[in-house]
Amino acid sequence: MGSVVKKRRKKIARHKYRKRLKRDRWKKRHK
């Protein structure tokens, strides 16, 4: 059960990281 939770946490972290990356790119483009 513990491994499943870890996997899910990794997925969420990746999603958040992707969102932040996209926003940073957008900001750089519109300066």
Protein Blocks (a to p, Z undefined) as FASTA:
>chain_A
ZZmmmmmmmmmmmmmmmmmmmmmmmmmmmZZ
